[in-house]
Amino acid sequence: MSSSQLPAEILEQRAAEQRQRIHQSVDELKSSLRETVREHLDVKNYARTHIWRLIAVTSAVALVSGYNVAGMFTRR
């Protein structure tokens, strides 16, 4: 039987089922994306895993800032 020979009720039911599956897929994708974004934007977790990099960058910034402040008072 081709789609032109099927009753409209059956076609409407199939369309509704397909819409429902699409909505479920979109909801699953949104949920997955939300979790992924939360994981990537978790500052505490990032700090825990990259603590040595953060310490190195902070130390470098402090060193450069201290050097510049000291330079303001010692330049002639």
Backbone as a printed PyTorch tensor [residue, N CA C, xyz], in Angstrom:
tensor([[[ 0.8290, -1.1810,  0.0000],
         [ 0.0000,  0.0000,  0.0000],
         [ 0.8800,  1.2530,  0.0000]],

        [[ 0.6540,  2.1640, -0.8710],
         [ 1.4270,  3.3960, -0.9000],
         [ 0.7990,  4.4130,  0.0490]],

        [[ 1.5260,  5.4850,  0.2990],
         [ 1.0380,  6.4820,  1.2490],
         [-0.2360,  7.1610,  0.7520]],

        [[-0.4410,  7.1950, -0.5350],
         [-1.6510,  7.8250, -1.0630],
         [-2.8830,  6.9590, -0.8020]],

        [[-2.6840,  5.6570, -0.5420],
         [-3.8070,  4.7650, -0.3100],
         [-4.1260,  4.5990,  1.1800]],

        [[-3.2660,  5.0940,  2.0610],
         [-3.4890,  4.9740,  3.4940],
         [-4.4920,  6.0250,  3.9620]],

        [[-5.3150,  5.6470,  4.9270],
         [-6.2690,  6.6340,  5.4570],
         [-5.5390,  7.7820,  6.1580]],

        [[-6.1660,  8.9210,  6.1590],
         [-5.5720, 10.1180,  6.7530],
         [-5.3090,  9.9190,  8.2370]],

        [[-6.1400,  9.1710,  8.9270],
         [-5.9670,  8.9510, 10.3630],
         [-4.6390,  8.2450, 10.6550]],

        [[-4.3040,  7.2420,  9.8450],
         [-3.0520,  6.5100, 10.0360],
         [-1.8610,  7.4210,  9.7580]],

        [[-1.9650,  8.2220,  8.7090],
         [-0.8780,  9.1600,  8.3930],
         [-0.7000, 10.1900,  9.5000]],

        [[-1.7970, 10.6820, 10.0690],
         [-1.7200, 11.6310, 11.1620],
         [-1.0850, 10.9980, 12.3960]],

        [[-1.4360,  9.7430, 12.6400],
         [-0.8710,  9.0280, 13.7910],
         [ 0.6420,  8.8430, 13.6100]],

        [[ 1.0540,  8.4620, 12.4220],
         [ 2.4900,  8.3090, 12.1470],
         [ 3.2210,  9.6280, 12.3010]],

        [[ 2.6140, 10.7040, 11.8080],
         [ 3.2400, 12.0220, 11.9270],
         [ 3.3750, 12.4120, 13.3970]],

        [[ 2.3590, 12.1300, 14.1980],
         [ 2.4110, 12.4450, 15.6250],
         [ 3.5090, 11.6470, 16.3170]],

        [[ 3.6480, 10.3720, 15.9510],
         [ 4.7040,  9.5360, 16.5340],
         [ 6.0850, 10.0620, 16.1560]],

        [[ 6.2300, 10.4710, 14.9090],
         [ 7.5150, 11.0170, 14.4660],
         [ 7.8340, 12.3260, 15.1830]],

        [[ 6.8290, 13.1770, 15.3500],
         [ 7.0370, 14.4240, 16.0940],
         [ 7.4670, 14.1300, 17.5220]],

        [[ 6.8300, 13.1470, 18.1420],
         [ 7.1710, 12.7840, 19.5160],
         [ 8.6180, 12.3010, 19.6040]],

        [[ 9.0390, 11.4670, 18.6500],
         [10.4260, 10.9870, 18.6330],
         [11.4010, 12.1410, 18.4350]],

        [[11.0550, 13.0800, 17.5780],
         [11.9150, 14.2380, 17.3410],
         [12.0270, 15.0730, 18.6100]],

        [[10.9020, 15.3130, 19.2820],
         [10.9230, 16.0850, 20.5270],
         [11.7750, 15.3940, 21.5880]],

        [[11.6790, 14.0810, 21.6810],
         [12.4840, 13.3400, 22.6480],
         [13.9710, 13.4650, 22.3170]],

        [[14.2980, 13.3610, 21.0400],
         [15.6930, 13.4870, 20.6220],
         [16.2420, 14.8760, 20.9470]],

        [[15.4460, 15.8960, 20.6980],
         [15.8730, 17.2620, 20.9840],
         [16.0550, 17.4480, 22.4880]],

        [[15.1300, 16.9210, 23.2900],
         [15.2570, 17.0260, 24.7480],
         [16.5120, 16.3150, 25.2500]],

        [[16.8140, 15.1470, 24.6990],
         [18.0220, 14.4160, 25.0900],
         [19.2700, 15.2070, 24.7140]],

        [[19.2570, 15.8010, 23.5370],
         [20.3980, 16.6060, 23.0880],
         [20.5960, 17.8240, 23.9840]],

        [[19.5060, 18.5060, 24.3310],
         [19.6050, 19.6680, 25.2210],
         [20.1690, 19.2690, 26.5780]],

        [[19.6880, 18.1610, 27.1090],
         [20.1530, 17.6990, 28.4130],
         [21.6400, 17.3620, 28.3620]],

        [[22.0470, 16.6660, 27.3320],
         [23.4480, 16.2960, 27.1680],
         [24.3190, 17.5380, 27.0180]],

        [[23.8570, 18.4930, 26.2470],
         [24.6020, 19.7210, 26.0260],
         [24.7260, 20.5150, 27.3230]],

        [[23.6400, 20.5800, 28.0980],
         [23.6770, 21.2830, 29.3790],
         [24.7350, 20.6910, 30.2960]],

        [[24.7790, 19.3650, 30.3750],
         [25.7580, 18.6980, 31.2350],
         [27.1800, 18.9720, 30.7570]],

        [[27.3880, 18.9250, 29.4510],
         [28.7170, 19.1790, 28.8930],
         [29.1670, 20.6070, 29.1970]],

        [[28.2760, 21.5610, 29.0360],
         [28.6050, 22.9600, 29.3100],
         [28.9080, 23.1380, 30.7930]],

        [[28.1090, 22.5260, 31.6600],
         [28.3580, 22.6290, 33.1010],
         [29.7300, 22.0710, 33.4580]],

        [[30.0970, 20.9520, 32.8450],
         [31.4000, 20.3530, 33.1360],
         [32.5280, 21.2840, 32.7040]],

        [[32.3860, 21.8960, 31.5490],
         [33.4500, 22.7640, 31.0320],
         [33.5250, 24.1000, 31.7620]],

        [[32.4290, 24.5470, 32.3260],
         [32.4240, 25.8370, 33.0110],
         [32.5500, 25.7090, 34.5270]],

        [[32.8310, 24.5220, 35.0300],
         [32.9750, 24.3050, 36.4610],
         [34.3440, 24.8160, 36.9110]],

        [[34.3640, 25.9880, 37.5290],
         [35.6160, 26.6420, 37.9020],
         [36.3660, 25.8410, 38.9590]],

        [[35.6510, 25.3170, 39.9500],
         [36.3240, 24.5620, 41.0120],
         [37.0110, 23.3190, 40.4520]],

        [[36.3320, 22.6050, 39.5830],
         [36.9280, 21.4080, 38.9840],
         [38.1320, 21.7880, 38.1240]],

        [[38.0160, 22.8680, 37.3600],
         [39.1350, 23.3230, 36.5300],
         [40.3310, 23.6950, 37.4000]],

        [[40.0620, 24.4000, 38.5060],
         [41.1470, 24.7990, 39.4050],
         [41.8200, 23.5740, 40.0180]],

        [[41.0070, 22.5720, 40.3790],
         [41.5910, 21.3590, 40.9570],
         [42.4820, 20.6210, 39.9670]],

        [[42.0370, 20.5240, 38.7420],
         [42.7990, 19.7450, 37.7590],
         [43.9970, 20.5070, 37.1980]],

        [[43.9460, 21.8320, 37.2060],
         [45.0290, 22.6350, 36.6190],
         [45.6690, 23.5540, 37.6520]],

        [[45.7770, 23.0900, 38.8790],
         [46.2620, 23.9370, 39.9630],
         [47.6730, 24.4670, 39.7080]],

        [[48.5640, 23.6460, 39.1580],
         [49.9480, 24.0920, 38.9500],
         [50.0410, 25.1440, 37.8580]],

        [[49.2190, 25.0240, 36.8510],
         [49.2020, 26.0580, 35.8090],
         [48.7060, 27.3810, 36.3890]],

        [[47.6580, 27.3030, 37.2060],
         [47.1260, 28.5180, 37.8140],
         [48.1410, 29.1680, 38.7420]],

        [[48.8650, 28.3570, 39.4960],
         [49.8970, 28.8890, 40.3890],
         [51.0020, 29.5570, 39.5780]],

        [[51.4190, 28.9420, 38.4900],
         [52.4870, 29.5010, 37.6570],
         [52.0560, 30.8350, 37.0390]],

        [[50.8400, 30.8950, 36.5160],
         [50.3560, 32.1320, 35.8960],
         [50.2190, 33.2320, 36.9460]],

        [[49.6580, 32.8900, 38.0910],
         [49.5020, 33.8740, 39.1670],
         [50.8600, 34.3950, 39.6300]],

        [[51.8230, 33.4970, 39.7610],
         [53.1700, 33.9090, 40.1790],
         [53.8130, 34.8280, 39.1500]],

        [[53.6490, 34.4950, 37.8760],
         [54.2210, 35.3270, 36.8190],
         [53.5910, 36.7150, 36.8140]],

        [[52.2860, 36.7860, 36.9800],
         [51.6070, 38.0840, 37.0150],
         [52.0820, 38.8940, 38.2210]],

        [[52.2000, 38.2340, 39.3800],
         [52.6670, 38.9290, 40.5840],
         [54.0980, 39.4250, 40.4040]],

        [[54.9580, 38.6360, 39.7940],
         [56.3450, 39.0210, 39.5730],
         [56.4380, 40.2400, 38.6580]],

        [[55.7140, 40.1900, 37.5540],
         [55.7470, 41.3100, 36.6090],
         [55.1660, 42.5680, 37.2470]],

        [[54.0570, 42.4110, 37.9740],
         [53.4550, 43.5740, 38.6390],
         [54.4100, 44.1640, 39.6800]],

        [[55.0390, 43.3240, 40.4760],
         [55.9920, 43.7940, 41.4740],
         [57.1750, 44.4940, 40.8450]],

        [[57.6600, 43.9490, 39.7550],
         [58.7950, 44.5580, 39.0440],
         [58.4080, 45.9430, 38.5280]],

        [[57.1970, 46.0560, 37.9790],
         [56.7430, 47.3480, 37.4460],
         [56.5380, 48.3760, 38.5550]],

        [[55.9580, 47.9710, 39.6620],
         [55.7550, 48.8930, 40.7890],
         [57.1130, 49.3440, 41.3480]],

        [[58.0310, 48.4220, 41.5220],
         [59.3640, 48.7730, 42.0090],
         [60.0700, 49.6880, 41.0220]],

        [[59.8500, 49.4710, 39.7530],
         [60.4830, 50.3010, 38.7330],
         [59.9990, 51.7400, 38.7680]],

        [[58.7450, 51.9570, 39.1950],
         [58.2130, 53.3240, 39.2740],
         [58.9690, 54.1270, 40.3360]],

        [[59.4360, 53.4770, 41.3870],
         [60.0950, 54.1900, 42.4750],
         [61.6220, 54.2760, 42.3130]],

        [[62.1950, 53.4630, 41.4290],
         [63.6600, 53.4590, 41.3070],
         [64.1490, 54.1330, 40.0280]],

        [[63.2710, 54.4660, 39.1220],
         [63.7150, 55.1120, 37.8790],
         [64.1230, 56.5530, 38.1460]],

        [[65.1070, 57.0050, 37.3890],
         [65.6110, 58.3680, 37.6000],
         [65.1090, 59.3080, 36.5570]]])
